[in-house]
Amino acid sequence: MMAGDVGFQLGLDTGGTYTDAVLVDDAQRVVATAKSLTTHANLIDGLRSAVDQVLSEGVATEVELVSLSTTLATNALVEGRGRAIALVLIGFTPAQLQRANLQQALGGDPMVFLEGGHDAAGQPLAPLDAAGLRRFVQEVDERVEAYAVSSMFAVRNPAHENEAWTLISSITQKPVSRGHELSSGLDAPRRALTALLNARLIPLTDGLLQATRALLQQRSIRAPLMVVKGDGSLISDTMALSHPVETILSGPAASVVGAQFLCQEEHLMVSDMGGTTTDIALIRDGRPRLNTEGAIVGGWRTMVQAIDVQTHGLGGDSGIRYSREGRQFELQPQRVLPLSLLIHQRPELLEVLEAQWQLPFSTTHSAQFVMSHGVSANLAGLSAQQRELYERIVENPMAVQTLFSDQTLERALTRLEQRSLVLRAGFTPSDASHVLERQADWSRHAASLGARLLMRYSKDNLGPIYVTEEQFCEAVANKVSSNTALMLLNAAASAQKDGQPLSESQKALLSAGFDREDGKLMRVRASLQLPVVALGAPARSYYPRAADLLDTRLALCEHAHVANALGAVVGSVRQQQQVLITPAGGERVNVLFPSGPEIHDTLEEGAAAAARVCEQLARGKVEQAGGTDISVSTDRDDRIVNKDGQRIFFESRISAVAVGRPSGVA
């Protein structure tokens, strides 16, 4: 490939296991693709490896756009990981902590209730307790990496959130997330949850963007850097850093956009299996379905509008654990590093696995290791025991079986995992694929030893007995396929008109019926009425059987293995703005602008002012997000009821949607 007058767009996707790259030309033809392992300890290494495979000499100067999708934010929420933050609630009551799982999401991080907030009309309930806020920040600043601020009815009047942002920023340089900037919805606890998650994701997103910018500078690529949002549209890298919660479901959204681009079918079920998650979305009439109620990730319902994606903690790197209660192996939602990959990277650890096999028994923690997760660890807020344990682990990977000769360290290790400071390695579906020779990237011998250790533990603890490693690994693969089939059915059931997800009893019946082993007295056939597009590196290992269980057509498109990266460069920049109008007595109306409420004499006068502001703000958001050639459409929705011959005005919503091309693309 030679550089010339043709321009190129570079799409990147950083996932839990792989980093993908794709180069397309101005005609959106795929020129080159590549995959490389994601290097969590130093993200730039994985990015560099993928990018260098698709860029030939002279092409870098012709790259007009770089666009990035990522599952790192999604994975962090699914796995319950994140950095320490402080939550500031203004005008809230303690009872509201129990709504939207806000208390659970906060965990043990510090928070404070402050006087202040506004009512539904945007009028202040009390002055902001600035002195209390100052004391709180000075007390907790050393223990946290970011702040989240949410005030009652801030979407009607953001004055107190803005005042709190100014005060916090005068004390510390750490980022501050404000609820009203992330959502215009009225559910205060959910808006606070969204701000909390946004603050928790900022350090993680910052690390990825810094690595990407550094790589582009090294390769003399001067193109704008964009990031995929959860609705499939693009934003600038600077906006992504201040609003990282909008990038939850970034990877799944990019995969849906990429799948639609690749397959060119009007009706599809898109299922993307990565290392950590399986993400399922529906395309009807050529368009992905949006979840206007807010994206749900890891059990948290945010207020971020995104493609309607069901995200499940199932991937090629899902941990496989034996349940002594159920006397069977279960797939865990947490990602672990495959044994085959660990030994491929650290061959000296093979001796540890072999020594475990030489013992006369296996333990709960056999075939498991733990290692440092990254290079820049913030140990603030850790106990002395947790710090000491981290210092032991950071030097070299350790066998968990050896570590847990001291059972008191279990809670300390769990805390380090929650803080993303350490990562476990263990037996995964990817290891099973190596034993079955469906995958040959890493150490098959390590995967085989891991399988034998788990088989022995199952036999000694009254679980299933497997004659060969292949039989055990086939059972693991079948379990992944059956779980995948259940997830696809659940997504289809939920997407039907007035549809509900499958109940636990329905799942149990289907799961039992999917088991096709000889001697079973019952089998269940289910039929999915849409073709399935399978994306992701593990798809070819598990989806043929899943499609067979569902009696549906399986589509394996060319370039499907890099659909996320492709979807990152075929999207547009899209932003919206909404203004609410409420009655203010007589003919007058209260127009609730983002800058604060204003009274107008009539509805028509207020609606005209709101439309002008909405269009201006939506256009400005697209420009800020890195878009050009902007078009804007506006909409008005009045709620007026006729009662006893009179027209009673309740409210009006004025909205504007602005769409533009990414800057730099011809």
Secondary structure, DSSP 4 states (H G I P E B T S, - for coil): ---SS--EEEEEEE-SSEEEEEEEETT--EEEEEEEE--TTSHHHHHHHHHHHH--TTTGGGEEEEEEEESHHHHHHHTT----EEEEEES--GGGGGGGGHHHHHTT--EEEES--B-TTS-BSS---HHHHHHHHHHHGGG-SEEEEEETTTTT--HHHHHHHHHHHHH--S-EEEHHHH---S-HHHHHHHHHHHHHHHHHHHHHHHHHHHHHHHTT--S-EEEE-TTS-EEEHHHHHH-GGGGTTHHHHHHHHHHHHHH--SSEEEEEE-SS-EEEEEEETTEEPEETT--EETTEE-S--EE-EEEES-STTEEEEEETTTTEEEEEEEE-EEHHHHHHH-GGGHHHHHHHHHSSS--TTTT-EEEE--SS---TT--HHHHHHHHHHHHS-EEHHHHTTSGGGHHHHHHHHHTTSEEEEE--HHHHHHHTTS--SS-HHHHHHHHHHHHHHHHHTT----SSHHHHHHHHHHHHHHHHHHHHHHHHHHHSTT--PPPHHHHHHHHHHH---TT-S-------SS-EEEESTTHHHHHHHHHHHTT--EE--TTGGGHHHHHHHS--EEEEEEEEEEE-STT-EEEEETTEEEEESSHHHHHHHHHHHHHHHHHHHHHHTTEEEEEEEEEEEEEEEEETTEEEEEEEEEEEEEEEEETT--
